[in-house]
Amino acid sequence: QVQLVESGGGSVQAGGSLRLSCAASSYTYSSRCMGWFRQAPGKEREGVAAIYTGSRQSYYTESVKGRFTISRDSAKNTLHLQMDSLKSEDTAMYYCAAADLGSLSCRATWGLSSRYNNWGQGTQVTVSS
C-alpha cells in the first residue's frame, strides 16, 4: 500500500502562486498514474491534473491549463503541482492520488476518482479575491 502525504497548501491572494507536494512512502515509477484532485464544499471531487510516470505525459482539466504544472521528482518519490495565477474558484481541498494504470488507461481515465486506489489526506488551498 502506497502512503501519500500532501503539503504546501495555504492561503493566497488571487494572482498568487502555491506549490503542492505529495510524498510517497514507497513507490515504483515503472507504471503508475499519479494525479491531483480537488473538492470544494458542496461540489464533487474534480480531477485537476495527472502524470503518467513512465513517459511523464501530463494531463490537465481545461480550467487550469496554462496556470498549473504537474511534475515529479523520482529521486525523492515526490509529486508536485505548481499553481500560478490562482483564482478564487481554485479554492478547495487538494488531494494526491495514485492508480495502477497503464499509459492508455491513464490518458483515457485520469480524471475519474474511482480509478485511483491510493489517496492522501488532502491539503487546503484558499484563494481570496
PAZAPA-4460 file (N, C-alpha, C; in steps of 0.05 Angstrom, whole numbers, plus 32768, in hexadecimal, padded with zeros to 4 digits):
% residues 129
    n_x    n_y    n_z   ca_x   ca_y   ca_z    c_x    c_y    c_z   seq   type   mol
   8011   7FE8   8000   8000   8000   8000   8012   8019   8000     1      Q     A
   800D   802A   7FED   801C   8043   7FEB   800F   8058   7FFD     2      V     A
   801F   8064   800E   8015   807A   801E   801D   8095   8012     3      Q     A
   800A   80A6   8010   800E   80C0   8003   8009   80D7   8017     4      L     A
   801B   80E9   8019   8018   80FF   802C   801C   811A   801D     5      V     A
   8007   812A   801D   8008   8144   800F   8012   815A   8022     6      E     A
   801D   816E   8016   8025   8186   8024   8026   819E   8011     7      S     A
   8028   81B6   801C   802B   81CD   800C   8012   81DE   8008     8      G     A
   7FFC   81D5   8013   7FE4   81E6   8011   7FE6   81FE   8022     9      G     A
   7FD2   8210   801F   7FD2   8228   802F   7FBF   823D   8024    10      G     A
   7FC1   8255   802D   7FB0   826B   8024   7FC1   827F   8014    11      S     A
   7FB5   8288   7FFE   7FC3   829A   7FEC   7FAF   82AC   7FDE    12      V     A
   7FB8   82C3   7FD6   7FA7   82D5   7FC8   7FA5   82CD   7FAA    13      Q     A
   7F8F   82D5   7F9E   7F8C   82CF   7F81   7FA4   82DA   7F71    14      A     A
   7FAD   82C9   7F5E   7FC4   82D1   7F4F   7FDE   82C5   7F5A    15      G     A
   7FDD   82BB   7F72   7FF4   82B0   7F7F   7FFA   8293   7F77    16      G     A
   800E   8288   7F84   8017   826D   7F7D   801A   825B   7F96    17      S     A
   8016   8242   7F92   801C   822E   7FA7   8028   8215   7F99    18      L     A
   8038   8207   7FA8   8043   81ED   7F9E   803C   81D7   7FB1    19      R     A
   802B   81C4   7FA8   8024   81AD   7FB8   8038   8197   7FB3    20      L     A
   803C   8187   7FC8   804E   8170   7FC6   803F   8158   7FD1    21      S     A
   8047   8141   7FC7   803B   8127   7FCF   8052   8113   7FD2    22      C     A
   8058   810C   7FEB   806D   80F9   7FF0   8061   80DD   7FF2    23      A     A
   806E   80CA   7FE3   8065   80AE   7FE3   8077   809D   7FF5    24      A     A
   806C   808D   8006   807C   807D   8018   808B   8067   800B    25      S     A
   807F   805B   7FF7   808D   8046   7FE8   8081   8046   7FCD    26      S     A
   8091   8042   7FB9   8086   8048   7F9F   8098   803D   7F89    27      Y     A
   808C   8032   7F75   809B   802C   7F5D   8090   803D   7F46    28      T     A
   80A1   804A   7F38   8098   805C   7F23   8095   804F   7F08    29      Y     A
   8097   8035   7F07   8097   8028   7EED   807D   802A   7EDE    30      S     A
   8067   8029   7EED   804D   8029   7EE0   8037   8034   7EF2    31      S     A
   8037   804E   7EF7   8023   805A   7F09   8018   8073   7EFD    32      R     A
   7FFF   8078   7F03   7FF1   8090   7EFC   7FED   80A0   7F16    33      C     A
   7FF9   80B7   7F18   7FF8   80C7   7F30   7FE7   80E0   7F2A    34      M     A
   7FD5   80E7   7F3C   7FC4   80FE   7F36   7FBF   8110   7F4E    35      G     A
   7FB6   8128   7F48   7FAC   813B   7F5C   7F8F   813F   7F57    36      W     A
   7F80   813E   7F6C   7F63   8143   7F6C   7F5D   815A   7F7F    37      F     A
   7F46   8166   7F7C   7F3E   817A   7F8F   7F20   8178   7F94    38      R     A
   7F18   8181   7FAC   7EFC   8180   7FB3   7EF5   8199   7FC3    39      Q     A
   7EE3   81A8   7FB8   7ED9   81C0   7FC6   7EBF   81B9   7FD6    40      A     A
   7EB9   81C7   7FEB   7EA0   81C1   7FFA   7E88   81C0   7FE8    41      P     A
   7E79   81AB   7FEA   7E60   81A8   7FDB   7E64   819F   7FBF    42      G     A
   7E7D   819A   7FB7   7E82   8192   7F9B   7E8F   8176   7F9A    43      K     A
   7E8D   816A   7F83   7E99   8150   7F7F   7EB8   8152   7F7D    44      E     A
   7EC5   813C   7F83   7EE2   813C   7F7F   7EE9   813E   7F62    45      R     A
   7EFC   814F   7F5B   7F03   8155   7F3F   7F20   814F   7F3A    46      E     A
   7F25   8141   7F23   7F41   813C   7F1B   7F4D   8156   7F11    47      G     A
   7F64   815D   7F1B   7F72   8176   7F14   7F88   8171   7F00    48      V     A
   7F99   815D   7F06   7FB0   8157   7EF5   7FBA   813B   7EFB    49      A     A
   7FC7   812F   7EE8   7FD3   8114   7EED   7FEB   8111   7EDB    50      A     A
   7FFC   80FE   7EE3   8014   80F9   7ED4   8019   80DB   7ED4    51      I     A
   8020   80D0   7EBD   8027   80B5   7EBB   8045   80B3   7EBF    52      Y     A
   804D   80A5   7ED5   8069   80A7   7EDD   807C   809A   7ECA    53      T     A
   8073   8087   7EBA   8085   807A   7EA7   808E   808C   7E91    54      G     A
   807C   809C   7E86   8082   80AE   7E70   8083   80CB   7E77    55      S     A
   8079   80D2   7E8F   8076   80ED   7E99   8062   80FD   7E89    56      R     A
   8051   80EF   7E7A   803B   80FC   7E6C   8028   8107   7E81    57      Q     A
   8020   8120   7E7E   800F   812D   7E91   7FF4   8135   7E85    58      S     A
   7FE0   8137   7E97   7FC5   813D   7E8F   7FBA   8152   7EA2    59      Y     A
   7FA8   8164   7E98   7F9D   8179   7EA8   7F80   817D   7EA2    60      Y     A
   7F71   8185   7EB6   7F56   818E   7EB1   7F57   81A9   7EA4    61      T     A
   7F43   81AF   7E94   7F44   81C8   7E83   7F48   81E1   7E94    62      E     A
   7F3C   81E2   7EAB   7F3C   81FB   7EBB   7F57   8202   7EC6    63      S     A
   7F6A   81EF   7EC6   7F84   81F5   7ED2   7F9B   81F5   7EBD    64      V     A
   7F94   81EF   7EA4   7FA9   81EE   7E90   7FB6   8209   7E8D    65      K     A
   7FD1   8209   7E8C   7FE0   8221   7E89   7FE6   822E   7EA4    66      G     A
   7FD9   8225   7EBA   7FDE   8230   7ED4   7FEB   821C   7EE8    67      R     A
   7FE4   8202   7EE5   7FEE   81EE   7EF7   8001   81DC   7EE7    68      F     A
   8015   81D2   7EF6   8029   81BF   7EEA   802D   81A8   7EFE    69      T     A
   8029   8190   7EF4   802E   8178   7F04   804A   816D   7EFD    70      I     A
   8058   8164   7F11   8073   8159   7F0C   8079   8145   7F22    71      S     A
   808F   8136   7F1D   8097   8122   7F31   80B5   8123   7F35    72      R     A
   80BD   811D   7F4D   80D9   811A   7F53   80DE   80FD   7F5B    73      D     A
   80E8   80EE   7F48   80EA   80D1   7F4C   80FF   80CB   7F62    74      S     A
   8113   80DB   7F65   8128   80D6   7F79   811C   80D9   7F95    75      A     A
   8108   80EA   7F98   80FC   80EE   7FB3   80E1   80E2   7FB5    76      K     A
   80D8   80D3   7FA1   80BD   80C7   7FA2   80A8   80DC   7FA8    77      N     A
   80A9   80F2   7F9B   8097   8108   7FA1   808A   8113   7F88    78      T     A
   8070   8118   7F8A   8060   8124   7F75   805B   8141   7F7C    79      L     A
   805C   8153   7F69   8057   816F   7F6E   8040   817A   7F5C    80      H     A
   8034   818F   7F66   8021   819E   7F56   8027   81BC   7F5A    81      L     A
   8033   81C8   7F46   8038   81E5   7F46   801F   81F3   7F3D    82      Q     A
   8015   8205   7F4E   7FFC   8213   7F47   8002   8231   7F46    83      M     A
   7FFF   823C   7F2E   8004   8259   7F2A   7FEA   8266   7F22    84      D     A
   7FEA   8281   7F23   7FD3   8291   7F1C   7FB9   8286   7F28    85      S     A
   7FBB   8281   7F42   7FA5   8274   7F50   7F8C   8286   7F50    86      L     A
   7F75   8279   7F4F   7F5B   8287   7F4F   7F4B   827E   7F67    87      K     A
   7F37   828D   7F6F   7F27   8286   7F85   7F19   826B   7F81    88      S     A
   7F13   8265   7F68   7F05   824B   7F62   7F18   8233   7F65    89      E     A
   7F32   8238   7F6A   7F44   8222   7F6F   7F44   821A   7F8C    90      D     A
   7F35   8228   7F9D   7F33   8221   7FB9   7F26   8206   7FBD    91      T     A
   7F34   81F5   7FCB   7F2B   81D9   7FCF   7F3F   81CA   7FE0    92      A     A
   7F36   81B2   7FE8   7F49   819F   7FF4   7F56   8190   7FDC    93      M     A
   7F70   818E   7FDC   7F7E   8181   7FC6   7F89   8166   7FD0    94      Y     A
   7F85   8151   7FC0   7F8D   8136   7FC7   7FA0   812B   7FB2    95      Y     A
   7FB4   811D   7FBB   7FC6   810E   7FAA   7FBB   80F1   7FA9    96      C     A
   7FBE   80E4   7F91   7FB4   80C9   7F8E   7FC6   80BA   7F7B    97      A     A
   7FC6   809F   7F7F   7FD6   808E   7F6E   7FC4   8077   7F64    98      A     A
   7FC9   806F   7F4B   7FBA   8059   7F3F   7FCC   8046   7F2F    99      A     A
   7FC6   802D   7F31   7FD5   8019   7F22   7FCA   8017   7F06   100      D     A
   7FCF   802A   7EF5   7FC5   802B   7EDA   7FDC   802C   7EC6   101      L     A
   7FD7   8020   7EAF   7FEA   8022   7E9A   7FE7   803D   7E8B   102      G     A
   7FF8   8041   7E78   7FF9   805B   7E6A   7FDF   8062   7E5D   103      S     A
   7FD3   804F   7E4F   7FBA   8056   7E41   7FA3   805A   7E54   104      L     A
   7FA2   804A   7E69   7F8C   804D   7E7D   7F90   8068   7E8C   105      S     A
   7FA8   806F   7E92   7FAD   8088   7EA0   7FA3   809F   7E8F   106      C     A
   7FAA   809F   7E75   7FA2   80B4   7E63   7F84   80B6   7E61   107      R     A
   7F77   809F   7E60   7F5A   809E   7E5B   7F49   80A4   7E74   108      A     A
   7F54   809D   7E8C   7F43   809E   7EA4   7F4F   80AC   7EBB   109      T     A
   7F64   80BD   7EB6   7F73   80C9   7ECD   7F60   80DA   7EDE   110      W     A
   7F4B   80E5   7ED3   7F3A   80F7   7EE2   7F25   80E9   7EF3   111      G     A
   7F23   80CF   7EF2   7F0F   80C0   7F01   7F1A   80B8   7F1C   112      L     A
   7F0F   80C2   7F32   7F19   80BC   7F4C   7F17   809F   7F53   113      S     A
   7F03   8091   7F47   7EFF   8075   7F4D   7F16   8063   7F43   114      S     A
   7F27   806E   7F31   7F3D   805E   7F26   7F55   805E   7F39   115      R     A
   7F55   806E   7F4E   7F6C   8070   7F5F   7F67   8060   7F79   116      Y     A
   7F7C   8052   7F81   7F79   8040   7F98   7F89   804A   7FB0   117      N     A
   7F98   805F   7FAD   7FA8   806A   7FC3   7FA3   8088   7FC4   118      N     A
   7F9D   8093   7FDC   7F98   80AF   7FDF   7FA6   80BB   7FF7   119      W     A
   7FAE   80D4   7FF4   7FB9   80E2   800B   7FA2   80EE   801C   120      G     A
   7FAA   80FC   8031   7F96   8107   8044   7F8B   8122   803B   121      Q     A
   7F99   812F   8028   7F90   8149   801E   7F9F   8160   802A   122      G     A
   7FA0   8176   801B   7FAC   818F   8025   7F9A   81A6   801A   123      T     A
   7F93   81B8   802C   7F80   81CD   8025   7F8E   81E4   8016   124      Q     A
   7F81   81ED   8000   7F8A   8204   7FF1   7F73   8219   7FF2   125      V     A
   7F79   8231   7FFB   7F65   8246   7FFD   7F70   825E   7FEE   126      T     A
   7F61   8267   7FDA   7F68   827E   7FCA   7F54   8295   7FCE   127      V     A
   7F5E   82AB   7FD8   7F4C   82C1   7FDE   7F4E   82D6   7FC7   128      S     A
   7F37   82E1   7FC0   7F36   82F5   7FAA   7F38   8311   7FB5   129      S     A
***
